[in-house]
Amino acid sequence: MIEQYVSVKRCGETAVVTIDNPPVNALHPDVADAIARAAGEVEKDRTYRSMILTGLGKCFVAGGDIRYFTSIDRAGAARMALRVQAMQEKLFSLRVPVIAALNGHALGGGLELMLACDFAIAEEHIKIGVTEVQLGLIPGAGGTQMLFTALPSGTAKRMLFTGDRISAEEAQRVGLVDSVCPSGTVVEAALEVAERINKAGPLAVEAAKRSANHRLRHSLDEGHRREVDIFSALFDTDDHREGITAFLEGRAPQYQGR
Protein backbone atom coordinates (compact mmCIF):
# COMPACT_ATOMS: atom_id res chain seq x y z
CA MET A 1 0.00 0.00 0.00
CA ILE A 2 1.39 3.40 -1.02
CA GLU A 3 -0.43 6.70 -0.63
CA GLN A 4 0.51 10.27 0.07
CA TYR A 5 2.40 10.55 3.37
CA VAL A 6 2.76 6.83 4.16
CA SER A 7 3.73 3.51 2.64
CA VAL A 8 3.12 -0.01 3.92
CA LYS A 9 5.57 -2.82 3.16
CA ARG A 10 5.03 -6.45 4.11
CA CYS A 11 7.96 -8.20 5.76
CA GLY A 12 6.64 -11.68 6.46
CA GLU A 13 3.97 -11.27 9.12
CA THR A 14 5.04 -7.71 9.96
CA ALA A 15 3.73 -4.51 8.37
CA VAL A 16 6.37 -1.78 8.10
CA VAL A 17 4.56 1.57 7.91
CA THR A 18 6.82 4.44 6.85
CA ILE A 19 5.91 8.11 7.24
CA ASP A 20 7.00 10.18 4.23
CA ASN A 21 6.33 13.90 4.57
CA PRO A 22 9.61 15.64 3.72
CA PRO A 23 11.69 17.29 4.86
CA VAL A 24 11.09 16.38 8.52
CA ASN A 25 7.88 14.30 8.51
CA ALA A 26 5.93 17.10 10.20
CA LEU A 27 2.65 15.90 11.63
CA HIS A 28 -0.56 17.55 10.46
CA PRO A 29 -4.10 16.14 10.23
CA ASP A 30 -3.72 14.68 6.73
CA VAL A 31 -0.59 12.81 7.80
CA ALA A 32 -2.40 11.56 10.90
CA ASP A 33 -5.31 10.35 8.79
CA ALA A 34 -2.93 8.50 6.46
CA ILE A 35 -1.28 6.73 9.40
CA ALA A 36 -4.72 5.78 10.73
CA ARG A 37 -5.74 4.33 7.36
CA ALA A 38 -2.54 2.29 7.19
CA ALA A 39 -3.19 0.97 10.70
CA GLY A 40 -6.72 0.11 9.62
CA GLU A 41 -5.37 -2.03 6.79
CA VAL A 42 -3.12 -3.85 9.25
CA GLU A 43 -6.06 -4.36 11.61
CA LYS A 44 -8.17 -6.00 8.88
CA ASP A 45 -5.46 -8.32 7.54
CA ARG A 46 -5.30 -11.23 9.97
CA THR A 47 -2.04 -12.43 8.43
CA TYR A 48 -0.25 -9.52 10.11
CA ARG A 49 0.98 -10.23 13.63
CA SER A 50 2.96 -7.04 14.28
CA MET A 51 3.51 -3.54 12.93
CA ILE A 52 6.53 -1.25 12.79
CA LEU A 53 6.10 2.52 12.47
CA THR A 54 9.10 4.48 11.21
CA GLY A 55 9.98 7.57 9.21
CA LEU A 56 11.75 8.25 5.94
CA GLY A 57 14.76 10.53 6.03
CA LYS A 58 16.46 12.22 8.96
CA CYS A 59 13.45 12.41 11.29
CA PHE A 60 10.86 10.07 12.74
CA VAL A 61 8.52 13.02 13.22
CA ALA A 62 10.03 16.40 14.09
CA GLY A 63 6.79 17.78 15.52
CA GLY A 64 3.63 19.42 14.30
CA ASP A 65 3.45 21.28 11.00
CA ILE A 66 4.26 24.85 12.09
CA ARG A 67 3.11 26.35 8.79
CA TYR A 68 -0.23 24.62 9.25
CA PHE A 69 -0.44 26.11 12.73
CA THR A 70 -0.36 29.60 11.22
CA SER A 71 -3.49 28.86 9.18
CA ILE A 72 -5.80 27.77 12.01
CA ASP A 73 -7.57 29.40 14.93
CA ARG A 74 -8.62 28.00 18.29
CA ALA A 75 -11.44 25.90 16.82
CA GLY A 76 -9.14 24.62 14.08
CA ALA A 77 -6.52 23.71 16.67
CA ALA A 78 -9.09 21.66 18.58
CA ARG A 79 -10.17 19.84 15.41
CA MET A 80 -6.53 19.12 14.54
CA ALA A 81 -5.77 17.75 18.00
CA LEU A 82 -8.82 15.48 17.91
CA ARG A 83 -7.82 14.03 14.52
CA VAL A 84 -4.31 13.31 15.74
CA GLN A 85 -5.67 11.79 18.95
CA ALA A 86 -7.99 9.56 16.91
CA MET A 87 -5.01 8.26 14.95
CA GLN A 88 -3.05 7.62 18.11
CA GLU A 89 -6.00 5.78 19.65
CA LYS A 90 -6.03 3.58 16.53
CA LEU A 91 -2.41 2.63 17.18
CA PHE A 92 -2.94 2.18 20.92
CA SER A 93 -5.89 -0.15 20.43
CA LEU A 94 -4.61 -1.89 17.28
CA ARG A 95 -5.03 -5.65 17.31
CA VAL A 96 -1.27 -6.26 16.96
CA PRO A 97 1.73 -4.77 18.78
CA VAL A 98 3.12 -1.57 17.25
CA ILE A 99 6.87 -0.91 17.49
CA ALA A 100 8.07 2.67 17.01
CA ALA A 101 11.34 2.46 15.07
CA LEU A 102 12.93 5.87 15.64
CA ASN A 103 15.14 6.45 12.63
CA GLY A 104 15.54 10.12 13.58
CA HIS A 105 14.39 12.80 15.97
CA ALA A 106 11.03 12.41 17.74
CA LEU A 107 10.05 15.88 18.90
CA GLY A 108 6.74 17.35 20.04
CA GLY A 109 4.06 15.44 18.17
CA GLY A 110 6.69 12.87 17.23
CA LEU A 111 7.14 11.97 20.88
CA GLU A 112 3.38 11.76 21.33
CA LEU A 113 3.19 9.45 18.31
CA MET A 114 5.93 7.29 19.80
CA LEU A 115 4.01 7.06 23.08
CA ALA A 116 0.94 5.78 21.23
CA CYS A 117 3.00 2.77 20.11
CA ASP A 118 3.61 -0.20 22.39
CA PHE A 119 7.35 0.35 22.71
CA ALA A 120 10.18 2.08 20.88
CA ILE A 121 13.63 1.29 19.52
CA ALA A 122 15.87 4.28 18.78
CA GLU A 123 18.96 4.88 16.71
CA GLU A 124 21.86 6.11 18.81
CA HIS A 125 22.10 9.60 17.28
CA ILE A 126 18.52 10.77 17.74
CA LYS A 127 17.00 13.33 20.10
CA ILE A 128 13.63 13.10 21.85
CA GLY A 129 11.75 15.98 23.41
CA VAL A 130 8.42 17.50 24.38
CA THR A 131 9.23 20.81 22.73
CA GLU A 132 5.84 22.53 22.51
CA VAL A 133 6.48 25.01 25.35
CA GLN A 134 9.20 26.56 23.20
CA LEU A 135 6.41 27.58 20.81
CA GLY A 136 4.16 28.88 23.57
CA LEU A 137 2.04 25.73 23.48
CA ILE A 138 1.59 22.42 25.26
CA PRO A 139 1.18 18.98 23.69
CA GLY A 140 -2.29 18.72 22.17
CA ALA A 141 -2.46 15.07 21.20
CA GLY A 142 -2.24 13.44 24.60
CA GLY A 143 1.37 14.17 25.50
CA THR A 144 0.62 15.73 28.88
CA GLN A 145 -1.27 12.56 29.80
CA MET A 146 0.66 9.72 28.14
CA LEU A 147 4.06 10.95 29.31
CA PHE A 148 3.12 10.16 32.90
CA THR A 149 2.47 6.50 32.06
CA ALA A 150 6.02 6.24 30.71
CA LEU A 151 8.05 8.32 33.17
CA PRO A 152 8.26 9.27 36.84
CA SER A 153 6.24 12.43 37.38
CA GLY A 154 9.27 14.61 38.11
CA THR A 155 11.05 13.58 34.92
CA ALA A 156 7.88 14.02 32.88
CA LYS A 157 7.28 17.47 34.31
CA ARG A 158 10.88 18.54 33.72
CA MET A 159 10.59 17.58 30.07
CA LEU A 160 7.19 19.28 29.73
CA PHE A 161 8.27 22.50 31.44
CA THR A 162 11.68 22.93 29.75
CA GLY A 163 11.18 21.48 26.28
CA ASP A 164 14.63 19.93 26.66
CA ARG A 165 15.76 17.37 24.12
CA ILE A 166 17.34 14.21 25.48
CA SER A 167 19.61 11.69 23.81
CA ALA A 168 18.63 8.17 22.85
CA GLU A 169 20.88 6.90 25.64
CA GLU A 170 19.09 9.01 28.27
CA ALA A 171 15.70 8.08 26.80
CA GLN A 172 16.57 4.43 27.32
CA ARG A 173 17.83 5.12 30.84
CA VAL A 174 14.57 6.78 31.90
CA GLY A 175 12.43 4.19 30.12
CA LEU A 176 11.08 6.17 27.16
CA VAL A 177 12.67 3.78 24.66
CA ASP A 178 13.22 0.07 25.10
CA SER A 179 16.55 -0.22 23.33
CA VAL A 180 19.12 1.72 21.29
CA CYS A 181 20.79 0.54 18.10
CA PRO A 182 23.45 1.88 15.71
CA SER A 183 22.41 4.55 13.25
CA GLY A 184 20.83 3.18 10.08
CA THR A 185 19.77 -0.13 11.64
CA VAL A 186 16.53 0.59 13.50
CA VAL A 187 14.13 -1.13 11.11
CA GLU A 188 16.33 -4.22 11.09
CA ALA A 189 16.43 -4.16 14.91
CA ALA A 190 12.66 -3.74 15.09
CA LEU A 191 12.11 -6.61 12.66
CA GLU A 192 14.20 -8.88 14.87
CA VAL A 193 11.91 -8.14 17.81
CA ALA A 194 8.80 -8.39 15.63
CA GLU A 195 9.86 -11.84 14.48
CA ARG A 196 9.93 -13.02 18.08
CA ILE A 197 6.44 -11.57 18.57
CA ASN A 198 5.27 -13.29 15.39
CA LYS A 199 6.38 -16.69 16.70
CA ALA A 200 4.21 -16.39 19.79
CA GLY A 201 0.54 -17.34 19.89
CA PRO A 202 -1.21 -14.53 17.99
CA LEU A 203 -4.38 -14.61 20.05
CA ALA A 204 -2.32 -14.59 23.24
CA VAL A 205 -0.30 -11.58 22.05
CA GLU A 206 -3.48 -9.71 21.13
CA ALA A 207 -4.98 -10.58 24.50
CA ALA A 208 -1.81 -9.51 26.33
CA LYS A 209 -1.96 -6.13 24.60
CA ARG A 210 -5.62 -5.63 25.48
CA SER A 211 -5.02 -6.54 29.10
CA ALA A 212 -1.91 -4.37 29.45
CA ASN A 213 -3.61 -1.39 27.83
CA HIS A 214 -6.61 -1.81 30.09
CA ARG A 215 -4.28 -1.44 33.09
CA LEU A 216 -2.89 1.82 31.69
CA ARG A 217 -6.34 3.37 31.73
CA HIS A 218 -8.05 1.76 34.72
CA SER A 219 -7.48 0.97 38.37
CA LEU A 220 -5.37 -1.99 39.44
CA ASP A 221 -8.40 -3.82 40.89
CA GLU A 222 -10.37 -3.40 37.67
CA GLY A 223 -7.30 -4.43 35.68
CA HIS A 224 -7.02 -7.64 37.70
CA ARG A 225 -10.65 -8.49 36.96
CA ARG A 226 -10.18 -7.79 33.25
CA GLU A 227 -7.03 -9.92 33.19
CA VAL A 228 -8.93 -12.91 34.60
CA ASP A 229 -11.59 -12.54 31.89
CA ILE A 230 -9.02 -12.41 29.09
CA PHE A 231 -6.83 -15.18 30.56
CA SER A 232 -9.69 -17.62 31.00
CA ALA A 233 -11.13 -16.90 27.53
CA LEU A 234 -7.88 -18.09 25.95
CA PHE A 235 -8.55 -21.58 27.29
CA ASP A 236 -11.29 -21.89 24.67
CA THR A 237 -8.84 -21.36 21.79
CA ASP A 238 -7.11 -23.88 19.54
CA ASP A 239 -3.91 -21.84 19.88
CA HIS A 240 -3.82 -22.42 23.63
CA ARG A 241 -4.28 -26.17 23.18
CA GLU A 242 -1.60 -26.22 20.48
CA GLY A 243 0.82 -24.27 22.67
CA ILE A 244 0.41 -26.68 25.57
CA THR A 245 0.59 -29.77 23.35
CA ALA A 246 3.70 -28.52 21.55
CA PHE A 247 5.41 -27.77 24.86
CA LEU A 248 4.68 -31.23 26.21
CA GLU A 249 5.84 -32.84 22.93
CA GLY A 250 9.04 -30.78 22.81
CA ARG A 251 8.34 -29.15 19.44
CA ALA A 252 7.71 -25.65 18.07
CA PRO A 253 4.02 -24.69 18.15
CA GLN A 254 2.11 -24.15 14.91
CA TYR A 255 -0.32 -21.37 15.76
CA GLN A 256 -3.32 -20.70 13.52
CA GLY A 257 -4.82 -17.66 15.22
CA ARG A 258 -8.04 -19.32 16.33
Secondary structure as UniProt FT lines:
FT   STRAND          2..3
FT   STRAND          5..11
FT   TURN            12..13
FT   STRAND          14..20
FT   TURN            22..25
FT   HELIX           29..44
FT   TURN            46..47
FT   STRAND          50..55
FT   STRAND          59..61
FT   HELIX           66..69
FT   TURN            70..71
FT   HELIX           74..92
FT   STRAND          98..102
FT   STRAND          105..107
FT   HELIX           109..116
FT   STRAND          119..123
FT   TURN            124..125
FT   STRAND          127..129
FT   HELIX           132..135
FT   HELIX           143..150
FT   HELIX           153..162
FT   STRAND          165..167
FT   HELIX           168..174
FT   STRAND          179..181
FT   TURN            183..184
FT   HELIX           186..199
FT   HELIX           202..217
FT   HELIX           220..233
FT   HELIX           234..236
FT   HELIX           238..249
//
